[in-house]
Amino acid sequence: MKVVLVDNLMLPEEGSLALLDVHPHLGLLALAAVAEADGHTVKIYDPKRQVRTGALPYDATLYERAARDVLALEPHSVGFTTLGCSFLFAINVAAVLKRHQPDLPILLGGPHATMLDRPILERFPQFDVIVRHEADETFPGVLDNLEHRRFDWLPGITWRGAGGVVRATDGKPKVTDLDSLPMTAYDHYPVDSLGLDLLRIEAGRGCPFACTFCSTAGFFQRSFRLKSAGRLVAELDRLHAQYGARHFKLDHDMFTVNRKKVLEFCEAVAGRGYRWRVSARVDCVDAELLAVMARAGCAGLYFGIETGSVRMQKICKKRLDLALVAPILDAAERVGIETTASFITGYPEERAEDQDDTLDMIGRSFAPRCLTQLHILAPEPGTPMWDDRGKDIRYDGYGGPFNAGLVGPDDEPTVLGHPDLFQTYYYYPAELPRAHHIFAVEAVDRLRRAGPAIVGYLLRAPAYSGRLSRLVGALRMFTGDAPPTADDVVAYLAETFGDDHHVTSLIRYALRDRAPDPEPGATPDGAQPDEQPDEQIEQPDEQPDEQPDEQIEHGAFAGRAGGVDLARPYQLNRTLHVLSEIHDCDALLAQIARLAPGAWLDAAEVGELGTYVVDPGDPRTAYWIAPGVQAIAELFDEPHTCDEVSELVCAAVGVPSLPPSMFESLIRAGLLVAAAAAP
């Protein structure tokens, strides 16, 4: 049988379709491996890659076009995997498939389908069979019995039988020995052409904890399992041999729960030159273990902190000792491990002081090697919180960043008509106003895009005393409850500190205020400037003929084409994004890095105001132009040769000549472009 498995369409957190996650789906690869071992032929269709490359428009034609793509693969059956945030895509594409080929068997699996199997089949006739929980051992049997729909002997199957009656078998399939599963074949995805910076492998399954908001424990039945060190290293070696990969993400929600197994893996992988990332809890690592992991190649750790409130830690049953957070993040930083500290707001019981505690912990976590995140709580089926509060959910149109968009005319009516099946588009009523949760999430997202050095420095201001909650609260008082934009953040700081204050310059520079959105494939707005030093175009010396300015000949310009024709007319490049009346922010950041903890630059240390120019085609790179050079550049408002401008400037300021390198710098920076020939 030829089976087509359809990947999720889950939007990126950053919002740009150019940043859709096109990593291979490990669950589908696992199913493909067991199906192929049973003699079936498998193709995987990834709509994210099609959307990202522009082959699949993200508009009202999305579902029809995706269905045609699937049918072009000539499947005998089609299987969808889905999360709540991608379910809208699955039901719509499946409906189009059924319309074109009514007899085509369509299967569904994954956490969302597992928890909601009966209502899905009862309300959406486009699906025929749901395979619940871990399908590795049941999927081949389902394929073998699709024709006659005889699944009574298979555990964990729900299907539409004769007369449309929904039937189900008992059981919650679970793979006890993950090493027994066949090796996954990544060639179902064009790995070589995806431009991935790492490859993911499945390291294990299950979480032994019982957080009230999380569905992972329910789907995997709180059964913690980890592949053996030998199996994991064999998979890494295979991917390295096949693709040259050396950087990996070991997918497991709680990789470090079993210390002995982690140490065994570290011993087995050490010396291979691999870099790897995992997820953990701060109470399941310590400084000694982190040092061992770092020596074995661990490059990154994801920590779900979830809340900075002791009270909320108890209520949501995360039960972390928050006193461990800072020491563990610091310990990871010392051994060179990057960290992500992830938090949630929007809990039903959360109060203003609880949210403030979370914001303040986020503020304290800002560091060069720590990425902080604040997410808004989304209802999930199969969780204790849903069991208690699912009947009370409400809709306001604001969903999490991963939700599939409402692109079709029937999408919002479908979401509104089935709240119990589209929970991630809804929210739980809470003690805090919903607007406060949304504002906090959006404000933290805007601020963190400025980079940890800038936000950490900003929090030193006496008005905030190191507390992010005070900054977010003041910003909300300034803008109202509407989610803040980058311009709102800049306007607030300009009013608070002044337009010409160096803090305002730093935020303008970091957020590139009013910069165009990145095009598909471009790096998004929000590059961290403290980690990406930009170029400078300095003002020439008083004796430019004796001290030629060559400082621009480095960094981004290294290796570019040599001389430029200074005798031809040039004019200002009007496609550039210009930030005028702004400090040299790279120089400021270098000074801030040398300051004592808590220290603040005074007015005499911040330098003069100049101009940054940003190329929209390369928004991570900006060029600072000193005031004198800016005045010279503005003489090219109309086309002139460099010689003509040099004569004008020299006559005005009484110097014998300007260095050609200065004009070459402006041209190579893109500020000056060759003027169009006269008609």
N, C-alpha and C positions, 0 to 999 in steps of 0.2 A: 504494500500500500504506500502511495506517495502522500506524505503528510506535510502540510505547511503550518509552521508555528509562527504566530504573530506576536511581536514584541509589544511592550507598553508604549504609549505615547504620553510621556510625563514631561511637563515643561520644566525648564531650568529655573533654579532659584533666582538667578540674575535677571530673568525676564526676556533676554534676547534669544531669538530662535537660533542665532549663530552659535549659541553655547549649549545647545541640546546635547545631552549625554549619550554618546554613541558607543559606549563600552559594551562588549558582548554581554548578553543577559545570561547569567550563570545557571539559572533555573532551566531556561530553555535548552542550553547546551547539555545539561544533565539529562533532560528528557530525550533530546536527540540521540544521545549516546546509548541509552537503554533501548530506544526504538530501533536504532540501526543494528544493535546487537541481536535484535529479534527478527532481522531481515527486512525492515521497512526502510523506505527512502525518505529523508527529511530535508526540507528547505526552511530557512528562517527568514522571515520578512520583518525588517526593522523600519517602521515609519519615521522614527526620529532622524535616521540618516537621510531618508528621502526628503524630509522637510528641510533639514539643515543644508542640503546641497541645492535646494530649490527645485528638485524633481517633483516634489509633491507640494502644491500650494497650500498654505495654511489659511483656508477660507472656506466658504460654504460648499465648495466642491471636494473638500478633503475626503469625506467618507466614500463617495462614489469612486474617486480616483484610486484611493487605497484598495478598495474592493477589486477594482479592475486589475491592479497590480498583482493581487493575490491570485485571482482567477487565471491570470496569464501564466502562472506557475503550474497550472493544470493539476490541482490537488484532488485527491480522493477523499480527504478530510482536512479540516482546518481546526487548529487549536489556538485559543487565545489565553494568555495569562493576564491577570489584571489586579491592580490595586484600586482603592476607591477613587484616587485622583485620575486614573486613566480609564475608568469603567465606561464613561461616556463614549470614548473612541471605540471601545470594544463592541458595545451594543449597536452602535450605528453602522459600523463596517459589517458586522455579522448580519444585520438586517438587510443590507444591500446584497450580500452574498446569497442569502436565502431567496431574495427576490429574483436574482438571476439564475440560481440553481437550487430549486426547492428541495431536492433530494440530497444535497451536499451535507454530510454530517458535520456539525459544528460543536466543538468541545470547549470547555472553559475550566480554568484552574487558577490557583493562587490564593492568597489569604482572603481577599474580598469574597470570592466565590465560595470558599470553604465555609465562611461564617454565614453566608446568606444564600445557600444553595436552593432551598425550596422557593422562597419568594422570587428569586431570579428566574427560575424555570417557569413558575406559574404566571409571571407577568411578561416575559420576553420569549416568545415562541421561536425566535431565531436560534436559540441554544438548545441542543439536544441532550448533552451529557455534561455533568460537572464532576470533575475528579478532585476529591477533597484531600486536604493535608499534603503529605509528602508522596508524590505520585511516582517516584522512581520505580517501585516494584509493581505498581498496578497499571501503569500506562500501557505497557505492551499488551496486557490482557484486554484492556479496553479496546485497543485498535484491532486485536484479533476477533473481537466479538461485536464490532460495530454493525456489521451487516444484519445480524439477527437480534441485536439489542438484548443479549443475555448476559447480564452482569450480576446475577444473584449470588454468585460464588466469590465475587470480588469485594473486599471491604472498602468502605469510604467512597461509594459511587452513588450519585443521584442522577436520575435520567427520566425522560419523558417516554412512558411506555405506550401501549396500545390505547387508542382513544384519548391520548393526551394526558393520561393520568401520571402524575409525578410519583416516582418510586425511589426508594433509597435503601442501601444496605448499611448495616451498622459498621462500626470500626473507624479508627483514626490511624491510618497507615503511618508508620514511622520507620526510617532506616536506622537500625541499631548500629551496624558497622559501616561507617562511611567509606572506609578503605576498600570495601567490597564493590563499590560502584565503579563502572568503567571510566577510564580517563576521558575527559571531555575533548572534543575536537573543535578548536577555535576557528577552523577554516570555514565554518558556516558564516562567518563574518569576514569582510575584507580587511583583516587586521593591519596589513602592511600599508593600506591607504587611508586609515582612519586618523592618523596623526595623534595617536594616544601617547601620553607621557608615562603611562604605566599600564600594566595588565592586571586584571583582577582574577583571583582564584577563590574557590570556595574552601575555606579553612575548617568550617564546622557548622553546626546548627544548634539552635536552642538557647534559651536564657533561663537560668534558675530563679530569677527574681520575679516580682509580681507587681510592678508599677501599675497603678490603676488606669493610666491613659494609654498603655502600650498593648498592641495586639500580637507582638512577637511570641510572648510566652504561650498564648492561646493556640496559635497556629502550630508551633513546635512542641506543644504540650509540656512546657517547662523542662524539657529533656535536654540537658547540656551535653553536647558531643563535640569532639575535636578529632580531626584526622591525625594519624600518627605523624611523627616528625619525618620518618622515612618517606611516607606518601607525599607529604607537602613538599619536601625538597625535590622529590622525583618530578612533581608537576612543575616546579619552578625551573628545573633543569630542562625539561621538555620545551617549555615556552622560550627559554633562552636559546636553545639549539634551533628552534623553528623560526623565531622572530628576532633573535638578538636582544630580547628584553632583559633588563637588569633591575627594573623598578616595578614593584608589585604591591597590590592591595590585597591583604588576606581577609576575605569577607567573613566576618563572624561578629555578632553583636557584642560578645563578651569574651574575647580571645584569651584574656589573662586570668580567668577564673581558676584554672588549674595550674598552679605555679610549676609543678613538676613537669607537666607537658610543655609549658613555655620554655623552661630551661633545656629540655630535650631538643626542642626545635632550634633554639639558639645554638646549641652545640653542633647540631647537624648542618645548619646553614652557614655557620661562621666560615670565613675564608673564601667564600665564593664570589664576593664582590657584589652581592645583591643588596638592594635597598628595598625595604618593605614597610608597610603601614598597616595598623590594626586599630580596632576599637577596644575600649576598656572602661573600667570604673576606677575612680581615684582611690577607692579602698581595696582594689585588687592589684595594685602595684606598689612598689616602694622604691627608694633611691637605689638600693642594691640591685633590684631586678631591672630597673631602668638602665643602669650602667651596663649590665650584661646584655640587654636587648640592643643597646646602642652599639656595643662592640660587634654584635652579630649582624648589624646592618639596619636596625630599626630606624626609620627616618621620620615617622609620623605616628601620632596617637590621637584618636578621636575620643573625647570624654563627653558623655551626656551628663551634664550637671543638673540640668532641668530647672532648678530654682535655687536662688540664693537665700531663701527664707527657711529657717529651721522649722517653723510651723508648717510650711507647705511641704517640706521634705517628709514629714510624718503623714500628712493628709494624703499625699499622692503615693505614699509607700515606696518612694525611692530610697529613703532612709540612708542617705549619705551623711557622713560626718563632714560638715562643711569646713571644719578646721583643717582638713587634709588638702583642700583644693589648691591654695596658694603654694604650700610646700611641694606638692607633686608637680604642679606646673613649673615651678622654679627648678626642681630637680631635673625634669625633662629638658628644660632650657640649658642647664649646665652641661648636659652630656650631648647636646646638639640634636635633640629630637624635637621636631615641630609638633605643635599641639593644636587641636581645635577644642574649644570649650563651648558647648552648645546648651542653650537655655530655652525655656518655654514660658510664655505668659498667656493668660486667658483661662486659667483654672477657675471653675465655678466658685470656689471658696476664697480665691485670692483677694486680698485687701490692698489698699494703697501702700501700706507699710511693707507688705510682702513683695509687691512689685518693685518698690524702692530698694529692698534688700537685693533683689535679683539684678537690678540695674547697677547698683554699687559694686556687686561682685564682678559683673561684666567689666566695669570701669577698672577695677583692680587687676583684671586679667589681661588687659591690653599689654602686649609685649611683642617685640619683633618676630618671635617664633610662635606666637599664639594667635590663631584666628578665632575671634569670638562671634557667636551667632545668637540671635534671639528670634525664635519662631512663635507663631500664634497657634494655640492649641486647636486641633481639629478633631471632631468626634470620630471614633473608629469602632466598627462592630467587633464583637468578640473581646471587649475589654470590660473590666469591672465598672469603669466610669460610665460606659454606654449602657450597661445593664441597669445602673441606678438612674441615669439622667437622659437616656436616649429619647424618651417620649417628650422631652421638653425643648428639643433643639429648635433653633430659629434661623431664618435666612435673611441676609441683608445685601447679598451680591458680592461681598468681600470674601474671597477664598484664599487659601494658602497658595504659595507661589508655584506649587507643583501641579495644581489642578489643570486638567485639560480645559482649554478655552471653550466658551460657548460660541461656536462658529456656525452652527447650523440653525435654521429657523425654529426647529423643534427642541433645541438643546435646553433652553431655560425652562420651557414647559415640562420637559421630562424630569429635570432636576427638581422642580417644584412639585411635580405630581408623585414623586417617589422619594420623599426625604429620608426614609429608612434605608434606601439603597445608595444614596448620594450624600452621605453624612459629611464628607470632607468639604462640601460646599456650604455647610451650615456651622453653627456655633452653639455652645452651651450658654444659656443665660448665667450671669455671674454677679458677684457683689459689686465689682467695679464696672463702670460703664464700658460698653463695648468699644467706644471711641478711644478710651484710654489705652486699651490693649493694642488697638491698631496703631495709634500714634507712637507708642513705645517701640513696637516692632519696626515701623518705618523710620523713626528717628535714629535708632541704633544702626539700622542698615545704612542710612546716609552718613552717619558719623564714622562708622568703621571703615567706610570706603576712603576716608581721609588718611588712613594708616595709623598704626598704634603710636608712632612717635609724636604725631601732631595732636591726636586726641589726648594722649597722656600728658602732653605739655599743656594743652588747653585746660585740662582738669586741675592744673596747679593754680589757676587763678583763684584769688581769695573768695570770689562769689560761689565757687563750687567746692573748694576744700577737698579735692580729690574724689568727690561723689558725682558719679554720672547721673544719678537720679535728680540732682539739683540742676544740672545742665539740661536734661530732658524736660524737667518741669518748667524751667524758665523759657525754653523754646516753645512749649505748649501754651504758656501764658502769652507769648508774643504772637503766635500764629493762629491760636484757636485749636479746636480739636481736629481739623482737617489734616491728613497725613502731610508731613513737611516735605517740600522739595529741596533740591540742592540750593536753589535761589533763596528759599526761606531761611536756610541755615546761614547763608552768607549775609542776608539782610539783617538777621538777628544779631550776628556778631558785629556787623558794621555799626548798628545802633548802640550796641552794648560797649564796644571798645573804640569805635571810630573807623571811618573808611580807610584811613591811612595807618592803622595799627598793624603791627606785624602779624598778630594772630589772625586778623581778617585776611591778610595776604596769604597766610599759610592755608587757610581753608579754601579760599578762592582757587589757589594753585592746585590743591589736592583734589577738589571736586570739579575743577575745570569749568567753572560756572558758565552756563549757557553754551557749553560745547555741544556740537551735534552728537546725536546718538551714534554709536559705532555701527558701521555697515556689517553685514554678514561676513564672518571670518575675521573681523577686526577684534582687537583686544578691547574689552568693555571699559567704559568710564569707570574710574575707581582704582586704577593702578596705584600702588602705594609708592609715592614719590620718594620716601625716605629710603626705599630699597632700589630705586631706579634713578640714579643721578642724571640730570639733564645737562645740556650743553650751555655754555655762556658765551656771549659776544660782548667783550669788554670795550669800554671807552678807550680810545687811543691815548697814549701818553702826550704830555705837552710837547715833546720833541719826537713826533711820530716817525720822521725820517731816520732818526738814530736808534729808536727803540721799536722796531716793527712788531706788531701784535700777531703772534703765531699761536695763541692759546686755543684757537678753534680747531687746530689740526690734531684732533684726537677723538676718541670715543666714536660717536656715530659717523664721523667723517672719515675715519681711517679706511683706506682702500678705495675711496671714491675716485671718480675720474679727476685727473689733474687740473691743469690750468683752465681758466675761464677767459672769455674774450671781453676785456674791460672796455674795448672801443665801441662795442655795439650798444644800442639803447636798452635800458632796463626800466622796469616799473614795479610798483608794489604788487605783491601777490595778494589779491583780494579774497582768495578762497581760504586763507588762514584764519584761525580763531585767535583773536588778540585780547590779552589781559593787560590792560594799561594801569599805570599808577600802582605798581605792585613791587614788593620787596624781592630781592634775590633769595628765593626760598630754599634753594639748595645750600647756599651759604648759611642761612638761618638754621637749617636742620643739622648742619655740621657743628654749629655752635651749641645747639641744644644738646647734642650727643655728648658734649664735653662738660655740660653743667653738672653741678652737684644735685643730688635728688631734691626736688622741690624748688630749685632755683628758677628765677625768671629773668629774661633779658630786659635790660633797661633801654631807654630810647637811644642812648648814645651808641649802643652795640648793634643795632639792627640794620644800619646802612641806609642808602638812598633808595628812592622809588624808581623803578624802570618799567620795562614791558616784557611780558612773556608772549611768545607766539607759539601756537599749537597747530600742527598739521592734522586736519580731521582724518586723513588717511592713516595717520600714525599717532593716535591720541596719547600714547604713553610717553612720547618724547616732546619736550618743550625747550625753547631756547630763550634765555634771559638776555635782554638787550639793555645796556646801561643808557642813561638819559641822553648823553651826548651822541651816541651812535643812533639812538632812536630818532633824534632830530635830523641827523644826516639821512637816515632811511626815508623819512617823510618828504625829503626833497624829490624822491622818485614818485611822488603822487602822479605826476605826468612823466612820460618817457624821457629819460636822459641817459647819456653815457656817463660812465664813472669818472672820466676825465672832466666832463662839464661840472659835475657835482663837486669834485675835488677842488676845482678852481674857485667855485662859489664859496666853499667853506674856508679855504685858505685865505681868500680875500677878506672874509668876514672876521676871522679870528686871528689873522696875522701869523700863520705858520707857513713854512715853505711848501709842504706837501703832506698828503695823507698816504699811509701805507697801502699798497694794492691788496695786501692780505685782508684788510678790513672789508673791502668790497667783496673779495672772494668769499669771506665768511658769511656775509649777508646773502650771497647768491647760493652758496651751498646749503645754508640753513633754509632756503626756500622763501625767504622774505622778499627777495628781488627775483623777478623772472624776466626772461627776454621779452621785450616789447614786440607786439605784432608789427609786421612790415606795413608801411603806409600804402594805401591802395593806389 
